[in-house]
Amino acid sequence: MSSTASIILVVEDDEIVRMLIVDVLEELEFKVLDADGSEQALEFLNDEDQYIDLMMTDVGLPVMDGRELAKQARMLRPQLPILFASGYVESIDVPEGMHVIGKPFSIDQLRDKVKGILANA
C-alpha cells in the first residue's frame, strides 16, 4: 500500500452501521469521509479540493436514494467508482462502473471488494 491512503466517502443514514463501516475502513488504513445522507455527500462531492477515490453508499437513503446520489456524483465526478451496499442485492441493477456488496457483509468481504475496486480504478 502506498503512503497516500485512498479516500473513501461512506454514505449511510444508519449511524451505527456508518460508524462500523468507517471503523473497518480506517483499520484497513483508508481515509474516510462520512455522510449521513445525500446532502452531506454532495457537499463533499461538490468540493473540488476534496479528493475521493471511492464512494460507498447505502441504496436506501432518505430524500435521495443511493442510485440517484450515484447519478449526481457521476455528473460531478465522471470517473468516481461507486460501491452500493444493499440488503437486496439480487434486485439491484447496477450501472456500468458501479459495484454492489450485499448487506450484511463481513469485514473481509468489504476489504476485498474495496481493494478490488480501487485496484481496477
The first five atom37 places (N, CA, C, CB, O) and aatype in JSON, in Angstrom:
{
  "aatype": [12, 15, 15, 16, 0, 15, 9, 9, 10, 19, 19, 6, 3, 3, 6, 9, 19, 1, 12, 10, 9, 19, 3, 19, 10, 6, 6, 10, 6, 13, 11, 19, 10, 3, 0, 3, 7, 15, 6, 5, 0, 10, 6, 13, 10, 2, 3, 6, 3, 5, 18, 9, 3, 10, 12, 12, 16, 3, 19, 7, 10, 14, 19, 12, 3, 7, 1, 6, 10, 0, 11, 5, 0, 1, 12, 10, 1, 14, 5, 10, 14, 9, 10, 13, 0, 15, 7, 18, 19, 6, 15, 9, 3, 19, 14, 6, 7, 12, 8, 19, 9, 7, 11, 14, 13, 15, 9, 3, 5, 10, 1, 3, 11, 19, 11, 7, 9, 10, 0, 2, 0],
  "atom_mask": [
    [1, 1, 1, 1, 1],
    [1, 1, 1, 1, 1],
    [1, 1, 1, 1, 1],
    [1, 1, 1, 1, 1],
    [1, 1, 1, 1, 1],
    [1, 1, 1, 1, 1],
    [1, 1, 1, 1, 1],
    [1, 1, 1, 1, 1],
    [1, 1, 1, 1, 1],
    [1, 1, 1, 1, 1],
    [1, 1, 1, 1, 1],
    [1, 1, 1, 1, 1],
    [1, 1, 1, 1, 1],
    [1, 1, 1, 1, 1],
    [1, 1, 1, 1, 1],
    [1, 1, 1, 1, 1],
    [1, 1, 1, 1, 1],
    [1, 1, 1, 1, 1],
    [1, 1, 1, 1, 1],
    [1, 1, 1, 1, 1],
    [1, 1, 1, 1, 1],
    [1, 1, 1, 1, 1],
    [1, 1, 1, 1, 1],
    [1, 1, 1, 1, 1],
    [1, 1, 1, 1, 1],
    [1, 1, 1, 1, 1],
    [1, 1, 1, 1, 1],
    [1, 1, 1, 1, 1],
    [1, 1, 1, 1, 1],
    [1, 1, 1, 1, 1],
    [1, 1, 1, 1, 1],
    [1, 1, 1, 1, 1],
    [1, 1, 1, 1, 1],
    [1, 1, 1, 1, 1],
    [1, 1, 1, 1, 1],
    [1, 1, 1, 1, 1],
    [1, 1, 1, 0, 1],
    [1, 1, 1, 1, 1],
    [1, 1, 1, 1, 1],
    [1, 1, 1, 1, 1],
    [1, 1, 1, 1, 1],
    [1, 1, 1, 1, 1],
    [1, 1, 1, 1, 1],
    [1, 1, 1, 1, 1],
    [1, 1, 1, 1, 1],
    [1, 1, 1, 1, 1],
    [1, 1, 1, 1, 1],
    [1, 1, 1, 1, 1],
    [1, 1, 1, 1, 1],
    [1, 1, 1, 1, 1],
    [1, 1, 1, 1, 1],
    [1, 1, 1, 1, 1],
    [1, 1, 1, 1, 1],
    [1, 1, 1, 1, 1],
    [1, 1, 1, 1, 1],
    [1, 1, 1, 1, 1],
    [1, 1, 1, 1, 1],
    [1, 1, 1, 1, 1],
    [1, 1, 1, 1, 1],
    [1, 1, 1, 0, 1],
    [1, 1, 1, 1, 1],
    [1, 1, 1, 1, 1],
    [1, 1, 1, 1, 1],
    [1, 1, 1, 1, 1],
    [1, 1, 1, 1, 1],
    [1, 1, 1, 0, 1],
    [1, 1, 1, 1, 1],
    [1, 1, 1, 1, 1],
    [1, 1, 1, 1, 1],
    [1, 1, 1, 1, 1],
    [1, 1, 1, 1, 1],
    [1, 1, 1, 1, 1],
    [1, 1, 1, 1, 1],
    [1, 1, 1, 1, 1],
    [1, 1, 1, 1, 1],
    [1, 1, 1, 1, 1],
    [1, 1, 1, 1, 1],
    [1, 1, 1, 1, 1],
    [1, 1, 1, 1, 1],
    [1, 1, 1, 1, 1],
    [1, 1, 1, 1, 1],
    [1, 1, 1, 1, 1],
    [1, 1, 1, 1, 1],
    [1, 1, 1, 1, 1],
    [1, 1, 1, 1, 1],
    [1, 1, 1, 1, 1],
    [1, 1, 1, 0, 1],
    [1, 1, 1, 1, 1],
    [1, 1, 1, 1, 1],
    [1, 1, 1, 1, 1],
    [1, 1, 1, 1, 1],
    [1, 1, 1, 1, 1],
    [1, 1, 1, 1, 1],
    [1, 1, 1, 1, 1],
    [1, 1, 1, 1, 1],
    [1, 1, 1, 1, 1],
    [1, 1, 1, 0, 1],
    [1, 1, 1, 1, 1],
    [1, 1, 1, 1, 1],
    [1, 1, 1, 1, 1],
    [1, 1, 1, 1, 1],
    [1, 1, 1, 0, 1],
    [1, 1, 1, 1, 1],
    [1, 1, 1, 1, 1],
    [1, 1, 1, 1, 1],
    [1, 1, 1, 1, 1],
    [1, 1, 1, 1, 1],
    [1, 1, 1, 1, 1],
    [1, 1, 1, 1, 1],
    [1, 1, 1, 1, 1],
    [1, 1, 1, 1, 1],
    [1, 1, 1, 1, 1],
    [1, 1, 1, 1, 1],
    [1, 1, 1, 1, 1],
    [1, 1, 1, 1, 1],
    [1, 1, 1, 0, 1],
    [1, 1, 1, 1, 1],
    [1, 1, 1, 1, 1],
    [1, 1, 1, 1, 1],
    [1, 1, 1, 1, 1],
    [1, 1, 1, 1, 1]
  ],
  "atom_positions": [
    [[0.84, -1.19, 0.0], [0.0, 0.0, 0.0], [0.88, 1.25, 0.0], [-0.96, 0.0, 1.23], [1.83, 1.36, 0.78]],
    [[0.56, 2.17, -0.88], [1.38, 3.38, -0.96], [1.12, 4.25, 0.27], [1.07, 4.18, -2.26], [0.17, 4.02, 1.02]],
    [[1.97, 5.22, 0.46], [1.88, 6.03, 1.66], [0.64, 6.92, 1.65], [3.12, 6.88, 1.81], [0.16, 7.33, 2.72]],
    [[0.11, 7.22, 0.48], [-1.1, 8.03, 0.46], [-2.3, 7.09, 0.49], [-1.15, 8.95, -0.8], [-2.53, 6.3, -0.42]],
    [[-3.06, 7.2, 1.56], [-4.21, 6.33, 1.73], [-5.32, 6.75, 0.78], [-4.71, 6.37, 3.19], [-5.53, 7.94, 0.53]],
    [[-6.01, 5.77, 0.25], [-7.17, 6.07, -0.59], [-8.26, 6.67, 0.28], [-7.68, 4.79, -1.33], [-8.42, 6.32, 1.45]],
    [[-9.01, 7.59, -0.31], [-10.07, 8.28, 0.42], [-11.42, 7.74, -0.01], [-10.0, 9.82, 0.19], [-11.77, 7.75, -1.19]],
    [[-12.19, 7.28, 0.97], [-13.48, 6.68, 0.69], [-14.59, 7.51, 1.34], [-13.54, 5.22, 1.17], [-14.54, 7.81, 2.54]],
    [[-15.56, 7.87, 0.55], [-16.73, 8.59, 1.06], [-17.79, 7.54, 1.37], [-17.26, 9.66, 0.03], [-18.25, 6.83, 0.48]],
    [[-18.19, 7.45, 2.63], [-19.2, 6.49, 3.07], [-20.5, 7.23, 3.34], [-18.72, 5.71, 4.33], [-20.56, 8.14, 4.17]],
    [[-21.56, 6.82, 2.63], [-22.86, 7.46, 2.79], [-23.83, 6.42, 3.34], [-23.38, 8.06, 1.44], [-24.16, 5.44, 2.67]],
    [[-24.26, 6.64, 4.57], [-25.13, 5.67, 5.25], [-25.94, 6.42, 6.28], [-24.29, 4.52, 5.91], [-25.39, 7.11, 7.13]],
    [[-27.28, 6.28, 6.23], [-28.1, 7.05, 7.16], [-28.21, 6.41, 8.54], [-29.48, 7.23, 6.58], [-28.57, 7.08, 9.5]],
    [[-27.9, 5.12, 8.63], [-27.93, 4.45, 9.93], [-26.6, 4.7, 10.62], [-28.21, 2.92, 9.78], [-25.56, 4.2, 10.19]],
    [[-26.63, 5.47, 11.71], [-25.4, 5.91, 12.35], [-24.52, 4.76, 12.83], [-25.72, 6.81, 13.51], [-23.3, 4.81, 12.69]],
    [[-25.14, 3.73, 13.39], [-24.37, 2.6, 13.91], [-23.67, 1.86, 12.77], [-25.28, 1.63, 14.69], [-22.49, 1.54, 12.86]],
    [[-24.41, 1.6, 11.71], [-23.84, 0.93, 10.55], [-22.71, 1.78, 9.96], [-24.93, 0.65, 9.48], [-21.64, 1.27, 9.62]],
    [[-22.97, 3.1, 9.85], [-21.96, 4.0, 9.29], [-20.68, 3.97, 10.13], [-22.51, 5.45, 9.2], [-19.58, 3.91, 9.58]],
    [[-20.83, 4.01, 11.44], [-19.65, 4.0, 12.31], [-18.87, 2.7, 12.17], [-20.07, 4.21, 13.77], [-17.64, 2.71, 12.19]],
    [[-19.59, 1.59, 12.03], [-18.92, 0.3, 11.86], [-18.12, 0.27, 10.57], [-19.95, -0.85, 11.87], [-16.96, -0.15, 10.55]],
    [[-18.74, 0.74, 9.49], [-18.05, 0.75, 8.19], [-16.82, 1.66, 8.26], [-19.0, 1.23, 7.06], [-15.74, 1.3, 7.78]],
    [[-17.0, 2.83, 8.86], [-15.88, 3.78, 8.98], [-14.74, 3.15, 9.78], [-16.35, 5.09, 9.65], [-13.58, 3.25, 9.4]],
    [[-15.08, 2.51, 10.9], [-14.06, 1.86, 11.73], [-13.29, 0.81, 10.95], [-14.7, 1.22, 12.96], [-12.06, 0.76, 11.0]],
    [[-14.02, -0.02, 10.23], [-13.39, -1.09, 9.45], [-12.46, -0.5, 8.4], [-14.46, -1.98, 8.78], [-11.31, -0.93, 8.27]],
    [[-12.95, 0.48, 7.66], [-12.13, 1.07, 6.59], [-10.9, 1.78, 7.15], [-12.97, 2.05, 5.77], [-9.83, 1.73, 6.56]],
    [[-11.07, 2.46, 8.29], [-9.91, 3.14, 8.88], [-8.89, 2.13, 9.38], [-10.36, 4.06, 10.04], [-7.69, 2.37, 9.29]],
    [[-9.38, 1.01, 9.89], [-8.47, -0.04, 10.33], [-7.68, -0.61, 9.15], [-9.24, -1.15, 11.03], [-6.54, -1.04, 9.29]],
    [[-8.31, -0.59, 7.98], [-7.65, -1.07, 6.76], [-6.78, 0.03, 6.15], [-8.7, -1.54, 5.72], [-6.25, -0.12, 5.04]],
    [[-6.63, 1.13, 6.89], [-5.77, 2.25, 6.52], [-6.28, 3.08, 5.36], [-4.44, 1.74, 6.19], [-5.5, 3.64, 4.6]],
    [[-7.59, 3.15, 5.25], [-8.18, 4.08, 4.29], [-8.52, 5.34, 5.06], [-9.45, 3.48, 3.58], [-8.73, 5.32, 6.27]],
    [[-8.56, 6.45, 4.33], [-9.03, 7.69, 4.92], [-10.52, 7.76, 4.61], [-8.24, 8.96, 4.37], [-10.93, 7.52, 3.47]],
    [[-11.33, 8.08, 5.6], [-12.77, 8.02, 5.39], [-13.46, 9.36, 5.63], [-13.37, 6.97, 6.3], [-13.21, 10.04, 6.63]],
    [[-14.32, 9.7, 4.7], [-15.22, 10.85, 4.87], [-16.58, 10.2, 5.09], [-15.2, 11.87, 3.61], [-16.94, 9.29, 4.34]],
    [[-17.34, 10.65, 6.09], [-18.64, 10.02, 6.22], [-19.77, 11.02, 6.15], [-18.71, 9.27, 7.51], [-19.67, 12.15, 6.63]],
    [[-20.86, 10.58, 5.53], [-22.03, 11.42, 5.34], [-23.26, 10.64, 5.76], [-22.14, 11.89, 3.86], [-23.36, 9.44, 5.51]],
    [[-24.21, 11.34, 6.41], [-25.4, 10.64, 6.87], [-26.52, 10.65, 5.83], [-25.9, 11.27, 8.16], [-27.63, 10.2, 6.1]],
    [[-26.21, 11.16, 4.65], [-27.22, 11.19, 3.59], [-26.69, 11.91, 2.38], [0.0, 0.0, 0.0], [-25.54, 12.34, 2.34]],
    [[-27.55, 12.03, 1.39], [-27.11, 12.58, 0.11], [-26.68, 14.04, 0.18], [-28.21, 12.43, -0.9], [-25.76, 14.46, -0.52]],
    [[-27.35, 14.82, 1.03], [-26.98, 16.24, 1.1], [-25.54, 16.42, 1.55], [-27.92, 16.99, 2.06], [-24.77, 17.15, 0.93]],
    [[-25.2, 15.73, 2.63], [-23.84, 15.83, 3.15], [-22.85, 15.24, 2.14], [-23.73, 15.09, 4.52], [-21.75, 15.77, 1.96]],
    [[-23.24, 14.16, 1.49], [-22.36, 13.53, 0.5], [-22.09, 14.51, -0.64], [-22.99, 12.23, -0.05], [-20.95, 14.62, -1.11]],
    [[-23.12, 15.21, -1.09], [-22.96, 16.14, -2.2], [-22.07, 17.32, -1.82], [-24.31, 16.65, -2.66], [-21.41, 17.9, -2.68]],
    [[-22.06, 17.69, -0.55], [-21.15, 18.75, -0.12], [-19.7, 18.32, -0.36], [-21.37, 19.1, 1.39], [-18.89, 19.1, -0.85]],
    [[-19.39, 17.07, -0.01], [-18.03, 16.55, -0.26], [-17.76, 16.48, -1.76], [-17.85, 15.14, 0.39], [-16.7, 16.87, -2.24]],
    [[-18.75, 15.96, -2.51], [-18.58, 15.77, -3.95], [-18.42, 17.09, -4.69], [-19.76, 15.0, -4.52], [-17.72, 17.18, -5.7]],
    [[-19.09, 18.12, -4.19], [-19.01, 19.44, -4.84], [-17.74, 20.19, -4.5], [-20.2, 20.27, -4.44], [-17.41, 21.18, -5.16]],
    [[-17.02, 19.74, -3.48], [-15.79, 20.41, -3.06], [-14.64, 19.94, -3.95], [-15.48, 20.11, -1.55], [-14.13, 18.83, -3.8]],
    [[-14.26, 20.8, -4.88], [-13.24, 20.41, -5.87], [-11.89, 20.12, -5.25], [-13.09, 21.49, -6.9], [-11.06, 19.43, -5.85]],
    [[-11.66, 20.63, -4.05], [-10.37, 20.38, -3.4], [-10.35, 19.05, -2.64], [-10.04, 21.52, -2.44], [-9.31, 18.59, -2.18]],
    [[-11.53, 18.45, -2.53], [-11.63, 17.2, -1.78], [-11.47, 16.01, -2.71], [-12.98, 17.11, -1.03], [-12.32, 15.74, -3.56]],
    [[-10.37, 15.3, -2.54], [-10.13, 14.13, -3.37], [-10.94, 12.95, -2.83], [-8.61, 13.78, -3.42], [-11.01, 12.75, -1.62]],
    [[-11.55, 12.18, -3.72], [-12.31, 10.99, -3.31], [-11.98, 9.87, -4.29], [-13.85, 11.27, -3.27], [-12.13, 10.02, -5.5]],
    [[-11.54, 8.72, -3.74], [-11.18, 7.59, -4.6], [-12.35, 6.65, -4.85], [-10.05, 6.82, -3.97], [-12.4, 5.96, -5.87]],
    [[-13.29, 6.64, -3.91], [-14.41, 5.71, -3.99], [-15.56, 6.22, -3.15], [-13.99, 4.3, -3.55], [-15.34, 6.73, -2.05]],
    [[-16.77, 6.1, -3.66], [-17.93, 6.42, -2.84], [-18.67, 5.12, -2.56], [-18.87, 7.46, -3.54], [-19.04, 4.38, -3.47]],
    [[-18.89, 4.87, -1.27], [-19.67, 3.7, -0.87], [-20.97, 4.24, -0.3], [-18.89, 2.8, 0.18], [-20.97, 5.0, 0.67]],
    [[-22.08, 3.83, -0.89], [-23.36, 4.35, -0.43], [-24.41, 3.27, -0.23], [-23.87, 5.37, -1.39], [-24.48, 2.29, -0.97]],
    [[-25.21, 3.49, 0.78], [-26.36, 2.63, 1.0], [-27.34, 2.95, -0.12], [-27.0, 2.84, 2.45], [-27.43, 4.1, -0.56]],
    [[-28.08, 1.95, -0.58], [-29.07, 2.22, -1.63], [-30.28, 2.92, -1.03], [-29.49, 0.91, -2.33], [-30.81, 3.87, -1.61]],
    [[-30.72, 2.45, 0.12], [-31.92, 3.02, 0.74], [-31.63, 4.2, 1.62], [0.0, 0.0, 0.0], [-31.55, 4.07, 2.84]],
    [[-31.47, 5.36, 1.01], [-31.24, 6.59, 1.78], [-32.52, 7.41, 1.76], [-30.04, 7.41, 1.21], [-33.29, 7.35, 0.8]],
    [[-32.75, 8.18, 2.82], [-33.91, 9.09, 2.79], [-33.66, 10.24, 1.81], [-34.21, 9.65, 4.21], [-32.52, 10.49, 1.43]],
    [[-34.7, 10.91, 1.42], [-34.67, 12.04, 0.49], [-34.24, 11.6, -0.91], [-33.73, 13.14, 1.01], [-35.08, 11.45, -1.8]],
    [[-32.96, 11.4, -1.1], [-32.45, 10.98, -2.41], [-31.81, 9.61, -2.22], [-31.41, 12.02, -3.0], [-30.89, 9.47, -1.42]],
    [[-32.29, 8.6, -2.93], [-31.72, 7.27, -2.7], [-30.32, 7.15, -3.28], [-32.62, 6.2, -3.29], [-29.85, 8.03, -4.01]],
    [[-29.66, 6.05, -2.95], [-28.27, 5.86, -3.34], [-28.04, 5.91, -4.83], [0.0, 0.0, 0.0], [-27.01, 6.4, -5.3]],
    [[-29.02, 5.39, -5.6], [-28.83, 5.4, -7.05], [-28.9, 6.81, -7.62], [-29.88, 4.54, -7.72], [-28.13, 7.18, -8.52]],
    [[-29.82, 7.59, -7.09], [-29.96, 8.98, -7.53], [-28.68, 9.74, -7.14], [-31.23, 9.65, -6.9], [-28.17, 10.55, -7.92]],
    [[-28.2, 9.48, -5.94], [-26.97, 10.11, -5.47], [-25.8, 9.73, -6.38], [-26.67, 9.69, -4.01], [-24.96, 10.57, -6.72]],
    [[-25.75, 8.46, -6.77], [-24.68, 7.99, -7.64], [-24.71, 8.73, -8.98], [-24.8, 6.47, -7.88], [-23.67, 9.09, -9.53]],
    [[-25.92, 8.95, -9.49], [-26.07, 9.68, -10.76], [-25.5, 11.08, -10.63], [-27.56, 9.75, -11.2], [-24.74, 11.54, -11.49]],
    [[-25.88, 11.75, -9.54], [-25.39, 13.11, -9.29], [-23.87, 13.1, -9.12], [-26.07, 13.71, -8.03], [-23.17, 13.97, -9.64]],
    [[-23.37, 12.11, -8.39], [-21.94, 12.02, -8.13], [-21.18, 11.87, -9.45], [-21.62, 10.83, -7.2], [-20.13, 12.48, -9.64]],
    [[-21.73, 11.06, -10.35], [-21.08, 10.82, -11.63], [-21.1, 12.06, -12.53], [-21.74, 9.66, -12.34], [-20.22, 12.24, -13.37]],
    [[-22.11, 12.9, -12.35], [-22.14, 14.15, -13.12], [-21.01, 15.05, -12.65], [-23.51, 14.88, -12.98], [-20.37, 15.74, -13.45]],
    [[-20.77, 15.04, -11.34], [-19.71, 15.88, -10.77], [-18.33, 15.26, -10.96], [-19.97, 16.11, -9.28], [-17.35, 15.96, -11.2]],
    [[-18.27, 13.94, -10.85], [-17.0, 13.21, -10.93], [-17.2, 11.97, -11.79], [-16.48, 12.83, -9.5], [-17.44, 10.88, -11.26]],
    [[-17.09, 12.13, -13.1], [-17.42, 11.04, -14.03], [-16.63, 9.76, -13.82], [-17.2, 11.51, -15.43], [-17.11, 8.67, -14.16]],
    [[-15.43, 9.86, -13.27], [-14.59, 8.66, -13.1], [-14.75, 7.98, -11.74], [-13.15, 9.03, -13.29], [-14.14, 6.95, -11.5]],
    [[-15.55, 8.55, -10.87], [-15.63, 8.05, -9.49], [-16.21, 6.64, -9.41], [-16.46, 9.0, -8.65], [-17.35, 6.42, -9.82]],
    [[-15.44, 5.69, -8.86], [-16.01, 4.35, -8.65], [-17.05, 4.43, -7.52], [-14.89, 3.3, -8.3], [-16.86, 5.16, -6.54]],
    [[-18.12, 3.68, -7.68], [-19.19, 3.71, -6.7], [-19.54, 2.29, -6.26], [-20.44, 4.42, -7.27], [-19.7, 1.39, -7.08]],
    [[-19.63, 2.13, -4.95], [-19.99, 0.83, -4.37], [-21.3, 0.99, -3.62], [-18.86, 0.29, -3.43], [-21.4, 1.77, -2.68]],
    [[-22.31, 0.24, -4.05], [-23.59, 0.26, -3.35], [-23.6, -0.84, -2.3], [-24.78, 0.09, -4.35], [-23.13, -1.95, -2.55]],
    [[-24.15, -0.53, -1.14], [-24.38, -1.55, -0.12], [-25.88, -1.74, -0.04], [-23.76, -1.15, 1.28], [-26.64, -0.78, 0.1]],
    [[-26.31, -3.0, -0.13], [-27.75, -3.23, -0.11], [-28.1, -4.58, 0.47], [-28.32, -3.11, -1.5], [-27.38, -5.56, 0.28]],
    [[-29.21, -4.61, 1.17], [-29.7, -5.87, 1.69], [-30.41, -6.67, 0.61], [0.0, 0.0, 0.0], [-30.74, -7.84, 0.81]],
    [[-30.64, -6.04, -0.53], [-31.38, -6.71, -1.61], [-30.56, -6.73, -2.88], [-32.73, -6.03, -1.85], [-30.93, -6.1, -3.87]],
    [[-29.44, -7.44, -2.85], [-28.52, -7.41, -3.96], [-29.12, -7.93, -5.27], [-27.3, -8.21, -3.62], [-28.87, -7.38, -6.34]],
    [[-29.92, -9.0, -5.16], [-30.46, -9.62, -6.37], [-31.28, -8.61, -7.18], [-31.34, -10.83, -6.01], [-31.29, -8.64, -8.41]],
    [[-31.95, -7.73, -6.46], [-32.89, -6.84, -7.15], [-32.26, -5.56, -7.64], [-34.04, -6.51, -6.24], [-32.95, -4.67, -8.15]],
    [[-30.94, -5.45, -7.5], [-30.3, -4.2, -7.89], [-29.69, -4.29, -9.28], [-29.23, -3.82, -6.88], [-28.94, -5.22, -9.6]],
    [[-30.04, -3.33, -10.08], [-29.46, -3.24, -11.4], [-28.36, -2.19, -11.3], [-30.53, -2.88, -12.51], [-28.64, -1.0, -11.17]],
    [[-27.12, -2.63, -11.36], [-26.02, -1.69, -11.14], [-25.49, -1.15, -12.46], [-24.88, -2.37, -10.36], [-25.11, -1.92, -13.34]],
    [[-25.46, 0.17, -12.59], [-24.93, 0.77, -13.82], [-23.46, 0.42, -14.0], [-25.1, 2.3, -13.79], [-22.78, 0.04, -13.05]],
    [[-23.0, 0.54, -15.21], [-21.61, 0.2, -15.53], [-20.64, 1.02, -14.68], [-21.34, 0.43, -17.01], [-20.85, 2.21, -14.44]],
    [[-19.57, 0.36, -14.25], [-18.57, 1.07, -13.46], [-18.97, 1.23, -12.01], [0.0, 0.0, 0.0], [-18.28, 1.87, -11.22]],
    [[-20.11, 0.63, -11.66], [-20.54, 0.68, -10.26], [-20.61, -0.74, -9.74], [-21.93, 1.41, -10.12], [-20.76, -1.69, -10.51]],
    [[-20.49, -0.88, -8.44], [-20.38, -2.2, -7.82], [-21.38, -2.32, -6.7], [-18.95, -2.44, -7.3], [-21.94, -1.32, -6.24]],
    [[-21.61, -3.55, -6.26], [-22.56, -3.73, -5.17], [-22.02, -4.76, -4.18], [-23.93, -4.16, -5.71], [-21.38, -5.74, -4.58]],
    [[-22.3, -4.55, -2.91], [-21.94, -5.52, -1.89], [-23.21, -5.76, -1.07], [-20.74, -5.01, -0.98], [-23.92, -4.82, -0.72]],
    [[-23.47, -7.02, -0.79], [-24.69, -7.36, -0.05], [-24.53, -7.13, 1.44], [0.0, 0.0, 0.0], [-23.49, -7.42, 2.03]],
    [[-25.59, -6.6, 2.04], [-25.61, -6.46, 3.5], [-26.32, -7.67, 4.07], [-26.3, -5.12, 3.94], [-27.28, -8.13, 3.44]],
    [[-25.94, -8.19, 5.19], [-24.74, -7.8, 5.93], [-23.5, -8.37, 5.27], [-24.83, -8.26, 7.4], [-23.54, -9.46, 4.7]],
    [[-22.39, -7.64, 5.35], [-21.15, -8.14, 4.77], [-20.11, -8.28, 5.88], [-20.63, -7.2, 3.64], [-20.18, -7.59, 6.9]],
    [[-19.16, -9.16, 5.66], [-18.09, -9.33, 6.64], [-17.0, -8.3, 6.37], [-17.51, -10.78, 6.6], [-16.95, -7.68, 5.31]],
    [[-16.14, -8.14, 7.34], [-15.01, -7.23, 7.2], [-14.15, -7.65, 6.01], [-14.17, -7.19, 8.49], [-13.69, -6.81, 5.23]],
    [[-13.94, -8.96, 5.88], [-13.13, -9.47, 4.78], [-13.77, -9.18, 3.43], [-12.9, -10.97, 4.93], [-13.1, -8.79, 2.47]],
    [[-15.08, -9.37, 3.35], [-15.79, -9.1, 2.09], [-15.65, -7.63, 1.72], [-17.28, -9.48, 2.2], [-15.39, -7.29, 0.56]],
    [[-15.82, -6.77, 2.71], [-15.72, -5.33, 2.46], [-14.31, -4.98, 2.01], [-16.1, -4.52, 3.72], [-14.13, -4.25, 1.04]],
    [[-13.32, -5.5, 2.71], [-11.94, -5.21, 2.36], [-11.62, -5.67, 0.93], [-10.98, -5.88, 3.36], [-11.05, -4.92, 0.14]],
    [[-12.0, -6.91, 0.62], [-11.7, -7.45, -0.71], [-12.41, -6.67, -1.8], [-12.08, -8.91, -0.79], [-11.84, -6.41, -2.86]],
    [[-13.65, -6.29, -1.53], [-14.44, -5.55, -2.52], [-13.8, -4.19, -2.78], [-15.91, -5.38, -2.03], [-13.57, -3.8, -3.92]],
    [[-13.52, -3.47, -1.7], [-12.94, -2.12, -1.81], [-11.57, -2.17, -2.48], [-12.83, -1.46, -0.42], [-11.27, -1.37, -3.37]],
    [[-10.73, -3.11, -2.05], [-9.39, -3.2, -2.64], [-9.48, -3.58, -4.12], [-8.52, -4.23, -1.88], [-8.71, -3.08, -4.94]],
    [[-10.42, -4.46, -4.44], [-10.6, -4.87, -5.82], [-11.01, -3.7, -6.71], [0.0, 0.0, 0.0], [-10.5, -3.53, -7.81]],
    [[-11.95, -2.91, -6.21], [-12.43, -1.75, -6.98], [-11.3, -0.74, -7.18], [-13.63, -1.07, -6.28], [-11.08, -0.25, -8.28]],
    [[-10.59, -0.44, -6.09], [-9.51, 0.55, -6.17], [-8.36, 0.09, -7.06], [-8.99, 0.87, -4.78], [-7.72, 0.89, -7.73]],
    [[-8.11, -1.21, -7.05], [-7.02, -1.76, -7.88], [-7.34, -1.6, -9.36], [-6.77, -3.24, -7.54], [-6.44, -1.46, -10.19]],
    [[-8.62, -1.64, -9.68], [-9.02, -1.54, -11.09], [-9.42, -0.14, -11.51], [-10.15, -2.48, -11.36], [-9.75, 0.11, -12.68]],
    [[-9.4, 0.78, -10.56], [-9.87, 2.15, -10.88], [-8.87, 2.87, -11.77], [-10.1, 2.96, -9.58], [-9.09, 4.02, -12.14]]
  ]
}
